[in-house]
Amino acid sequence: MTARRHHPLLIPGLLLLVILAAFGSILLGAVSLSPARIAAVLTGGGDEVARAIILDLRLPRMALGLIVGAMLGVSGAALQGYLRNPLAEPSVLGASNAAALGAVCALYFGLAQLHPLALPVLAITSALIAIGALFLLSGSAESPLTLILAGIAVATLAGAGISLSLNLSPNPFAAMEIMSWLMGSLENRSYDHVWIALPCVAIGAALLIADGRTLDALTLGEEGAQALGVNLSAARLRMMLGVAIGVGGAVAVSGAIGFVGLIVPHLVRPLTDRSPSAVLLPSLLGGAALLTLADIGVRLIPTSSELKLGVVTALLGVPVFLIHLMREKRLW
């Protein structure tokens, strides 16, 4: 990526923001720790309490904030480029809803209590099943509009399944557990969750970023892209697999967190040449920084119980997004 494609300070600035967010996630929290205690832990020493807080709680939480945020950001940018729709995000193809449905099933039937891997495995599997359903519904059509319509159908069906599980939950405690997960959070996550999400996000992000030139070609339309030698069927397969695997793995460990995939590409796009490929890497970095900073916020806001991350991203994201649109005076 060259300086001509984006502002020369965009990538360095985002990298610095990611580093600051990562350090902030380690340093800040409900329990105040002195810089000396934190430095002692990070250099291999420190007392047991400080080590438990930093190494067992804050470090995996920081890592998941970066991983999940990066996946949501890059998937939103890729889908907006592929579907040529400024409102596109992972939920457009039904991947987020389907992954959420799989996780809800694990909670509803008690499978999550049997083994810690049950919930993420079901979430990822459900996302892949949803992508398979998209293939069947859209058939051989290569138009993005067909995928959008099929994705809406899959997302609606998954949403109905989630509502049904809440309606039929055997007791109010089960319903509360499901609702708590659906609101999204990185609280009480461990390194097991990191190792579940990391390979899924790495594979998904790699598939999406590899399609950068294809996304640029699609700005000319399907016929223009084909004239440039783009295999639209293969591109669609890579796009949907990338979203299903990456977003499925992210949602499996964080719960349903919305708006990051929608807003981040719009925030970084004015600092690029607006070509889809130029937005991918900045969106990945911006998503990682945004979600990690939001997670720091939910820890510092004084409340009787910690706010859910998905709620905060929506409450803070909508005003920022509207202000950005007013400044841009354009939809794309």
One Martini backbone bead per residue (centre of mass of N, CA, C, O) as a GRO file, in nm:
protein
  332
    1MET     BB    1   0.094   0.037   0.026
    2THR     BB    2   0.066   0.362  -0.063
    3ALA     BB    3   0.059   0.705  -0.025
    4ARG     BB    4  -0.155   0.749  -0.256
    5ARG     BB    5  -0.392   0.574  -0.106
    6HIS     BB    6  -0.304   0.732   0.161
    7HIS     BB    7  -0.234   0.871   0.431
    8PRO     BB    8   0.082   0.873   0.565
    9LEU     BB    9  -0.044   0.869   0.882
   10LEU     BB   10  -0.250   0.642   0.913
   11ILE     BB   11  -0.099   0.380   0.989
   12PRO     BB   12   0.081   0.491   1.217
   13GLY     BB   13  -0.156   0.602   1.386
   14LEU     BB   14  -0.304   0.331   1.426
   15LEU     BB   15  -0.071   0.178   1.558
   16LEU     BB   16  -0.049   0.368   1.800
   17LEU     BB   17  -0.343   0.327   1.896
   18VAL     BB   18  -0.319   0.024   1.949
   19ILE     BB   19  -0.092   0.040   2.158
   20LEU     BB   20  -0.239   0.225   2.358
   21ALA     BB   21  -0.484   0.039   2.400
   22ALA     BB   22  -0.327  -0.204   2.508
   23PHE     BB   23  -0.200  -0.061   2.753
   24GLY     BB   24  -0.467   0.042   2.872
   25SER     BB   25  -0.589  -0.244   2.922
   26ILE     BB   26  -0.366  -0.314   3.139
   27LEU     BB   27  -0.375  -0.050   3.332
   28LEU     BB   28  -0.690  -0.048   3.323
   29GLY     BB   29  -0.946  -0.054   3.591
   30ALA     BB   30  -1.125  -0.128   3.869
   31VAL     BB   31  -0.838  -0.196   3.962
   32SER     BB   32  -0.585  -0.037   4.121
   33LEU     BB   33  -0.254   0.002   3.983
   34SER     BB   34   0.059   0.049   4.007
   35PRO     BB   35   0.322   0.095   3.802
   36ALA     BB   36   0.516  -0.085   3.967
   37ARG     BB   37   0.342  -0.346   3.970
   38ILE     BB   38   0.313  -0.374   3.665
   39ALA     BB   39   0.616  -0.383   3.595
   40ALA     BB   40   0.677  -0.635   3.761
   41VAL     BB   41   0.496  -0.828   3.603
   42LEU     BB   42   0.616  -0.770   3.306
   43THR     BB   43   0.916  -0.871   3.430
   44GLY     BB   44   0.833  -1.146   3.621
   45GLY     BB   45   0.695  -1.041   3.876
   46GLY     BB   46   0.531  -0.982   4.153
   47ASP     BB   47   0.239  -1.019   4.290
   48GLU     BB   48  -0.031  -1.226   4.293
   49VAL     BB   49  -0.258  -1.023   4.244
   50ALA     BB   50  -0.134  -0.873   4.003
   51ARG     BB   51  -0.094  -1.123   3.826
   52ALA     BB   52  -0.389  -1.208   3.807
   53ILE     BB   53  -0.501  -0.948   3.679
   54ILE     BB   54  -0.308  -0.926   3.432
   55LEU     BB   55  -0.262  -1.227   3.321
   56ASP     BB   56  -0.574  -1.348   3.364
   57LEU     BB   57  -0.748  -1.083   3.266
   58ARG     BB   58  -0.621  -0.845   3.085
   59LEU     BB   59  -0.464  -0.985   2.857
   60PRO     BB   60  -0.694  -1.153   2.721
   61ARG     BB   61  -0.879  -0.907   2.684
   62MET     BB   62  -0.695  -0.747   2.501
   63ALA     BB   63  -0.659  -0.957   2.277
   64LEU     BB   64  -0.965  -0.978   2.205
   65GLY     BB   65  -1.012  -0.686   2.130
   66LEU     BB   66  -0.820  -0.689   1.886
   67ILE     BB   67  -0.927  -0.935   1.731
   68VAL     BB   68  -1.230  -0.869   1.705
   69GLY     BB   69  -1.204  -0.580   1.594
   70ALA     BB   70  -1.045  -0.651   1.339
   71MET     BB   71  -1.259  -0.835   1.210
   72LEU     BB   72  -1.496  -0.637   1.199
   73GLY     BB   73  -1.355  -0.418   1.031
   74VAL     BB   74  -1.264  -0.586   0.775
   75SER     BB   75  -1.543  -0.706   0.706
   76GLY     BB   76  -1.689  -0.441   0.656
   77ALA     BB   77  -1.504  -0.339   0.426
   78ALA     BB   78  -1.537  -0.583   0.234
   79LEU     BB   79  -1.849  -0.573   0.207
   80GLN     BB   80  -1.873  -0.284   0.101
   81GLY     BB   81  -1.710  -0.350  -0.156
   82TYR     BB   82  -1.859  -0.602  -0.269
   83LEU     BB   83  -2.166  -0.477  -0.239
   84ARG     BB   84  -2.177  -0.170  -0.269
   85ASN     BB   85  -2.247  -0.099   0.053
   86PRO     BB   86  -2.247   0.130   0.321
   87LEU     BB   87  -2.430  -0.085   0.518
   88ALA     BB   88  -2.232  -0.303   0.541
   89GLU     BB   89  -2.206  -0.611   0.732
   90PRO     BB   90  -2.191  -0.917   0.873
   91SER     BB   91  -2.514  -0.933   0.904
   92VAL     BB   92  -2.594  -0.935   0.601
   93LEU     BB   93  -2.511  -1.259   0.568
   94GLY     BB   94  -2.581  -1.391   0.866
   95ALA     BB   95  -2.328  -1.467   1.041
   96SER     BB   96  -2.383  -1.340   1.316
   97ASN     BB   97  -2.662  -1.467   1.372
   98ALA     BB   98  -2.575  -1.762   1.340
   99ALA     BB   99  -2.359  -1.763   1.560
  100ALA     BB  100  -2.553  -1.680   1.783
  101LEU     BB  101  -2.740  -1.926   1.761
  102GLY     BB  102  -2.528  -2.140   1.833
  103ALA     BB  103  -2.468  -2.025   2.114
  104VAL     BB  104  -2.757  -2.039   2.224
  105CYS     BB  105  -2.782  -2.347   2.203
  106ALA     BB  106  -2.555  -2.407   2.405
  107LEU     BB  107  -2.707  -2.267   2.641
  108TYR     BB  108  -2.991  -2.401   2.630
  109PHE     BB  109  -2.870  -2.717   2.638
  110GLY     BB  110  -2.593  -2.709   2.821
  111LEU     BB  111  -2.317  -2.739   2.654
  112ALA     BB  112  -2.134  -2.518   2.786
  113GLN     BB  113  -2.100  -2.694   3.059
  114LEU     BB  114  -1.943  -2.946   2.942
  115HIS     BB  115  -1.771  -2.753   2.734
  116PRO     BB  116  -1.584  -2.478   2.630
  117LEU     BB  117  -1.605  -2.555   2.308
  118ALA     BB  118  -1.909  -2.566   2.236
  119LEU     BB  119  -1.979  -2.276   2.168
  120PRO     BB  120  -1.772  -2.204   1.939
  121VAL     BB  121  -1.834  -2.445   1.755
  122LEU     BB  122  -2.133  -2.376   1.706
  123ALA     BB  123  -2.091  -2.090   1.595
  124ILE     BB  124  -1.913  -2.164   1.351
  125THR     BB  125  -2.100  -2.377   1.227
  126SER     BB  126  -2.341  -2.185   1.180
  127ALA     BB  127  -2.196  -1.994   0.989
  128LEU     BB  128  -2.133  -2.209   0.771
  129ILE     BB  129  -2.428  -2.290   0.719
  130ALA     BB  130  -2.519  -2.011   0.625
  131ILE     BB  131  -2.333  -2.003   0.378
  132GLY     BB  132  -2.455  -2.254   0.245
  133ALA     BB  133  -2.738  -2.128   0.219
  134LEU     BB  134  -2.651  -1.901   0.029
  135PHE     BB  135  -2.577  -2.078  -0.208
  136LEU     BB  136  -2.863  -2.198  -0.246
  137LEU     BB  137  -3.024  -1.926  -0.273
  138SER     BB  138  -2.832  -1.785  -0.503
  139GLY     BB  139  -2.674  -1.974  -0.659
  140SER     BB  140  -2.525  -1.857  -0.967
  141ALA     BB  141  -2.540  -1.584  -0.876
  142GLU     BB  142  -2.330  -1.268  -0.885
  143SER     BB  143  -2.502  -1.074  -0.742
  144PRO     BB  144  -2.512  -0.882  -0.462
  145LEU     BB  145  -2.821  -0.865  -0.425
  146THR     BB  146  -2.868  -1.166  -0.382
  147LEU     BB  147  -2.700  -1.186  -0.122
  148ILE     BB  148  -2.857  -0.984   0.047
  149LEU     BB  149  -3.131  -1.127   0.039
  150ALA     BB  150  -3.028  -1.397   0.152
  151GLY     BB  151  -2.909  -1.277   0.414
  152ILE     BB  152  -3.176  -1.173   0.529
  153ALA     BB  153  -3.308  -1.448   0.553
  154VAL     BB  154  -3.099  -1.577   0.742
  155ALA     BB  155  -3.108  -1.362   0.967
  156THR     BB  156  -3.410  -1.390   1.031
  157LEU     BB  157  -3.405  -1.688   1.108
  158ALA     BB  158  -3.199  -1.661   1.338
  159GLY     BB  159  -3.361  -1.454   1.502
  160ALA     BB  160  -3.602  -1.643   1.550
  161GLY     BB  161  -3.441  -1.857   1.707
  162ILE     BB  162  -3.359  -1.674   1.941
  163SER     BB  163  -3.646  -1.593   2.030
  164LEU     BB  164  -3.741  -1.882   2.086
  165SER     BB  165  -3.539  -1.947   2.311
  166LEU     BB  166  -3.647  -1.726   2.499
  167ASN     BB  167  -3.947  -1.817   2.507
  168LEU     BB  168  -3.849  -2.137   2.596
  169SER     BB  169  -3.714  -2.097   2.845
  170PRO     BB  170  -3.708  -2.279   3.143
  171ASN     BB  171  -3.576  -2.014   3.278
  172PRO     BB  172  -3.474  -1.701   3.374
  173PHE     BB  173  -3.167  -1.769   3.386
  174ALA     BB  174  -3.134  -1.860   3.095
  175ALA     BB  175  -3.230  -1.595   2.965
  176MET     BB  176  -3.010  -1.417   3.098
  177GLU     BB  177  -2.767  -1.559   2.970
  178ILE     BB  178  -2.843  -1.505   2.678
  179MET     BB  179  -2.870  -1.195   2.693
  180SER     BB  180  -2.582  -1.142   2.791
  181TRP     BB  181  -2.443  -1.257   2.538
  182LEU     BB  182  -2.590  -1.078   2.317
  183MET     BB  183  -2.450  -0.801   2.429
  184GLY     BB  184  -2.165  -0.835   2.483
  185SER     BB  185  -1.829  -0.947   2.591
  186LEU     BB  186  -1.490  -0.960   2.774
  187GLU     BB  187  -1.561  -1.088   3.027
  188ASN     BB  188  -1.406  -1.355   3.161
  189ARG     BB  189  -1.160  -1.418   2.984
  190SER     BB  190  -0.936  -1.641   2.825
  191TYR     BB  191  -0.688  -1.809   2.656
  192ASP     BB  192  -0.884  -2.004   2.521
  193HIS     BB  193  -1.032  -1.784   2.358
  194VAL     BB  194  -0.789  -1.686   2.200
  195TRP     BB  195  -0.726  -1.969   2.056
  196ILE     BB  196  -1.001  -1.973   1.911
  197ALA     BB  197  -0.999  -1.692   1.755
  198LEU     BB  198  -0.725  -1.652   1.610
  199PRO     BB  199  -0.738  -1.856   1.366
  200CYS     BB  200  -1.006  -1.755   1.250
  201VAL     BB  201  -0.920  -1.459   1.202
  202ALA     BB  202  -0.671  -1.512   1.028
  203ILE     BB  203  -0.820  -1.655   0.798
  204GLY     BB  204  -1.041  -1.446   0.739
  205ALA     BB  205  -0.858  -1.196   0.687
  206ALA     BB  206  -0.689  -1.321   0.458
  207LEU     BB  207  -0.923  -1.366   0.257
  208LEU     BB  208  -1.008  -1.064   0.240
  209ILE     BB  209  -0.734  -0.922   0.168
  210ALA     BB  210  -0.677  -1.094  -0.096
  211ASP     BB  211  -0.939  -0.928  -0.239
  212GLY     BB  212  -0.863  -0.633  -0.313
  213ARG     BB  213  -0.856  -0.627  -0.631
  214THR     BB  214  -1.141  -0.733  -0.669
  215LEU     BB  215  -1.285  -0.495  -0.533
  216ASP     BB  216  -1.184  -0.285  -0.735
  217ALA     BB  217  -1.311  -0.417  -0.989
  218LEU     BB  218  -1.618  -0.400  -0.880
  219THR     BB  219  -1.654  -0.090  -0.930
  220LEU     BB  220  -1.727  -0.166  -1.248
  221GLY     BB  221  -1.865  -0.422  -1.212
  222GLU     BB  222  -1.922  -0.734  -1.322
  223GLU     BB  223  -1.834  -0.697  -1.619
  224GLY     BB  224  -1.571  -0.543  -1.562
  225ALA     BB  225  -1.437  -0.762  -1.388
  226GLN     BB  226  -1.442  -0.989  -1.602
  227ALA     BB  227  -1.268  -0.829  -1.812
  228LEU     BB  228  -1.021  -0.845  -1.589
  229GLY     BB  229  -1.037  -1.165  -1.481
  230VAL     BB  230  -1.259  -1.216  -1.275
  231ASN     BB  231  -1.366  -1.458  -1.040
  232LEU     BB  232  -1.667  -1.441  -0.894
  233SER     BB  233  -1.709  -1.716  -0.756
  234ALA     BB  234  -1.439  -1.721  -0.599
  235ALA     BB  235  -1.480  -1.452  -0.454
  236ARG     BB  236  -1.737  -1.532  -0.304
  237LEU     BB  237  -1.618  -1.768  -0.147
  238ARG     BB  238  -1.399  -1.610   0.006
  239MET     BB  239  -1.584  -1.406   0.140
  240MET     BB  240  -1.774  -1.604   0.298
  241LEU     BB  241  -1.554  -1.763   0.447
  242GLY     BB  242  -1.421  -1.525   0.589
  243VAL     BB  243  -1.673  -1.437   0.747
  244ALA     BB  244  -1.751  -1.704   0.885
  245ILE     BB  245  -1.484  -1.770   1.031
  246GLY     BB  246  -1.413  -1.497   1.161
  247VAL     BB  247  -1.688  -1.411   1.289
  248GLY     BB  248  -1.749  -1.675   1.429
  249GLY     BB  249  -1.498  -1.666   1.619
  250ALA     BB  250  -1.562  -1.390   1.748
  251VAL     BB  251  -1.855  -1.437   1.851
  252ALA     BB  252  -1.793  -1.689   2.029
  253VAL     BB  253  -1.625  -1.498   2.254
  254SER     BB  254  -1.805  -1.205   2.265
  255GLY     BB  255  -2.047  -1.192   2.116
  256ALA     BB  256  -2.273  -0.949   2.027
  257ILE     BB  257  -2.110  -0.700   1.816
  258GLY     BB  258  -2.188  -0.394   1.698
  259PHE     BB  259  -2.093  -0.135   1.446
  260VAL     BB  260  -1.791  -0.167   1.381
  261GLY     BB  261  -1.820  -0.267   1.076
  262LEU     BB  262  -1.959   0.009   0.991
  263ILE     BB  263  -1.786   0.262   1.100
  264VAL     BB  264  -1.480   0.229   1.041
  265PRO     BB  265  -1.467   0.260   0.728
  266HIS     BB  266  -1.585   0.556   0.739
  267LEU     BB  267  -1.349   0.685   0.909
  268VAL     BB  268  -1.103   0.601   0.700
  269ARG     BB  269  -1.182   0.673   0.402
  270PRO     BB  270  -1.103   0.987   0.381
  271LEU     BB  271  -0.777   0.884   0.406
  272THR     BB  272  -0.832   0.779   0.122
  273ASP     BB  273  -0.911   0.684  -0.220
  274ARG     BB  274  -1.174   0.480  -0.176
  275SER     BB  275  -1.070   0.217  -0.220
  276PRO     BB  276  -1.129  -0.091  -0.097
  277SER     BB  277  -0.827  -0.185  -0.047
  278ALA     BB  278  -0.742   0.078   0.122
  279VAL     BB  279  -0.945   0.002   0.376
  280LEU     BB  280  -0.866  -0.265   0.513
  281LEU     BB  281  -0.624  -0.215   0.706
  282PRO     BB  282  -0.740   0.033   0.860
  283SER     BB  283  -0.990  -0.127   0.964
  284LEU     BB  284  -0.839  -0.333   1.130
  285LEU     BB  285  -0.699  -0.128   1.319
  286GLY     BB  286  -0.951   0.037   1.402
  287GLY     BB  287  -1.112  -0.196   1.528
  288ALA     BB  288  -0.908  -0.270   1.748
  289ALA     BB  289  -0.905   0.007   1.889
  290LEU     BB  290  -1.208   0.058   1.939
  291LEU     BB  291  -1.279  -0.196   2.111
  292THR     BB  292  -1.063  -0.155   2.330
  293LEU     BB  293  -1.159   0.127   2.422
  294ALA     BB  294  -1.447   0.039   2.494
  295ASP     BB  295  -1.357  -0.167   2.710
  296ILE     BB  296  -1.233   0.041   2.896
  297GLY     BB  297  -1.493   0.202   2.946
  298VAL     BB  298  -1.665  -0.025   3.090
  299ARG     BB  299  -1.461  -0.034   3.337
  300LEU     BB  300  -1.475   0.289   3.424
  301ILE     BB  301  -1.765   0.296   3.455
  302PRO     BB  302  -1.977   0.379   3.717
  303THR     BB  303  -2.115   0.072   3.822
  304SER     BB  304  -2.262  -0.201   3.966
  305SER     BB  305  -2.238  -0.316   3.672
  306GLU     BB  306  -2.107  -0.413   3.393
  307LEU     BB  307  -2.112  -0.315   3.095
  308LYS     BB  308  -2.196  -0.385   2.778
  309LEU     BB  309  -2.024  -0.367   2.489
  310GLY     BB  310  -2.253  -0.361   2.272
  311VAL     BB  311  -2.398  -0.117   2.395
  312VAL     BB  312  -2.168   0.093   2.379
  313THR     BB  313  -2.108   0.084   2.073
  314ALA     BB  314  -2.391   0.188   1.998
  315LEU     BB  315  -2.412   0.452   2.168
  316LEU     BB  316  -2.138   0.574   2.047
  317GLY     BB  317  -2.159   0.518   1.734
  318VAL     BB  318  -2.405   0.673   1.626
  319PRO     BB  319  -2.316   0.971   1.670
  320VAL     BB  320  -2.049   0.950   1.514
  321PHE     BB  321  -2.174   0.865   1.246
  322LEU     BB  322  -2.359   1.115   1.204
  323ILE     BB  323  -2.138   1.329   1.212
  324HIS     BB  324  -1.977   1.216   0.976
  325LEU     BB  325  -2.203   1.244   0.762
  326MET     BB  326  -2.235   1.554   0.788
  327ARG     BB  327  -1.943   1.617   0.696
  328GLU     BB  328  -1.943   1.462   0.420
  329LYS     BB  329  -2.210   1.478   0.244
  330ARG     BB  330  -2.219   1.155   0.209
  331LEU     BB  331  -2.257   0.795   0.143
  332TRP     BB  332  -1.939   0.714   0.004
   0.00000   0.00000   0.00000
